[in-house]
Amino acid sequence: MPIAKKIRICVILLLSIWAVFILDVILPIDFNQYGIRPRTLSGIFGVFLAPFLHGNLPHIISNSIPLFVLTLVLLVFYEKQAIGVILGIVVLGGFAVWLVADFFTPNTVHIGASGLIYGLAAFLILSGIFQRSFTALVISILVFLVYGGIFFYVLPVQPRVSWEGHLFGALAGCYMAYLFRNKLEPKPNV
């Protein structure tokens, strides 16, 4: 797939998230109620919806650039695995949040694309370690240098931030890197 198409996919993903955010602002419905509500039947749908929901403008802005960059890197270097990796992170990470979260912060709704972002960063970093190829290691090191600091937020250090989403997104990304370790060939297909 040409690089222009990969960029277009990333732009469409971002536009979708922004469209949902804008609709949430202008319509008299609180979309965020459809996020992950741990251990509730209705809250399980949030596993799939949460990456599209954001609480406010700073929240969506802070997620937009890393989501675009990390998704583009994934598509460029791991095109064949990209859909499986993204779905795996969203489903596994989101389900773990649904199953485990709220023991420390009861009655919360978990929203945002940051679980996916943490998962993508973890996948790209670990894939370089598992592959042991020069290209994969360079990708791994660059992602770590640019985004490695985010992993501090897998701990409950900031109120009203879903550290569980960050933690389980990152763990899902690690698992996806392990799962695909023998199928990864980081070749830029641009």
N, C-alpha and C positions, 0 to 999 in steps of 0.2 A: 504494500500500500504506500503510495507516495506521501511525503512529509506534509504536503498541503492538506491531504485528506485527514491525516492524524491531527493536525492543528484544528481542522474543522470539527472533528469529533470532540476535542477538548473544549472548543468554543461553545458547541451545542450543549455539552454537559453544564458548563458555567451559566449559559443563558437559561437553561432549564431551572437551575437552582435560583437564579435571580428572578425569573418569572414567578416562581412559587413565592418567593419573598415579597415581591411587589403585590401580588394578589393578596397575600396575607395582610399587608399594610392597608390596602384599599377596600377589601371586603370586610363585612362585619362578622367574620368567622375567625376564631383563633386557631389557625392551622397547627400551631405548636402542640395543641392538645392531642394530636395524632402521632406524637413522637413515641419513643419507647417508654412504656409504663411497666416497670418490672413486675413480673409474675401476675399480670392481669391478662385476661383473654383478649380484650380490645387492644392492649398495649403491645401484643406480639406483632401486629401489623406495622408498628413503628419501626421494627427492625429494617423494613424496606423503605419506609418513608423518612426516617430521621435524617439521612444525609441531605435531603432536599429542604429541610426545615431549619431556620435560623432565628434566633431571638431578637436580634437588633442589627442595625447597620454595621457597627464595629465587628460583630460576630461574623457576618457574611463576608465582609471585606477581608478579615484576617484569614479566612479559609479559602478565598478565591485564588490567590496567587499560588500558594503551595499545591492546591488541588490541580490547577492547570499545569504547573511545572512537573509535578510528580507523575501525573497521568500521561503527559507527553513523553517523559523519559521512559515510562513503562511501555507505551505504544511503540516508541522508536526502537528500543533494545529488546523487548520481550513481547513482540506483537502477537505471536501464536498463543501465549499464555495469558494475555492481558484480560480478556473477559473472565476467564476462570479465576484469576487472581482477584479482580475487583469484586466479583460475586462472592467468592470465598471470604474475603475480608468483611464485606457488608453483612453476609449471613452469619458467619461464625462469630465475628466481633459483636454484632448486634444481638444475636441470641444469647451470648454470654452476659451482655449487659442486662438483657431482659431477665435472665435467670438469677444473676448474682447481685446486681446493683440494689441500692436502697437500704442496705443494712446499716450504712453509716449516715445516709442522708435520705430519710424516709419521705415518701410521697413526692418524689421528683419525676419530672419528665425529661428524658434525655434526647437532645436534638443536636443537629449539626453534622457537617461533613468531616469533622476533625478525626473521628474514629477511622474513617477511610484514609485520611491523610497520614495518620500514624501508621496504619497498616501498609500503605504504599512505601513510606520511608523505610520501615522495618524490612519489607520484602526486598527492596532495592539494595539495602545495606547487606543483608544476609546472603542474598543471591551472589553477590561478589565474593563472599567468603566461601560459599559452597562450590562455586564454579572454578575458582582459582585460575581464571584466565586474566590476562592483562586488562582487556576491555572491561570485564565485569568488576575487577578490583578498582579500576579508575572510577567507574560509575559509583561503586560502593563508597569510596573515599570522598568523592565530590558530594554525594547525597548526605553523608555523615557530616562533612564540614559545613554545609549550608543548613541542614535541618536537624542535625544531631542534638542540638540544644532543646528541642521540643520534648525529648523524652523525660526531662525533668518533671513535666506535667502529667506523667502517669501516676504521680503521687497526689494525695489530696492537699495541695498547697494553695489552691485558689478557690474561694467560695463561689458557688453557683457555676462551677465548671465541671463537666462530667469527666472526672479523672478516670472513672470506670470505662467510659467510652474510649478514652485515649489508651488506657492499659489493654483492654481487650481488643481494640483495633490493632495495636502493635503486636500483641500475641498472635492474632489471626494472620497478620502479615508474616510473622516468623514462621508460623505453621505452613503457610502457602509457599514460602521459599523452600522449606524442608520438603514439602510434598512434590514440588516441581524440580527439585535439585538435579535430577538426572535428565530432565527434559529442557533445561535452560541452555540457550545458546545466545549470548548477548551480542548479536550482530546488528549494527545499525542498518535497517532496511528503509532507507529514505529515498 
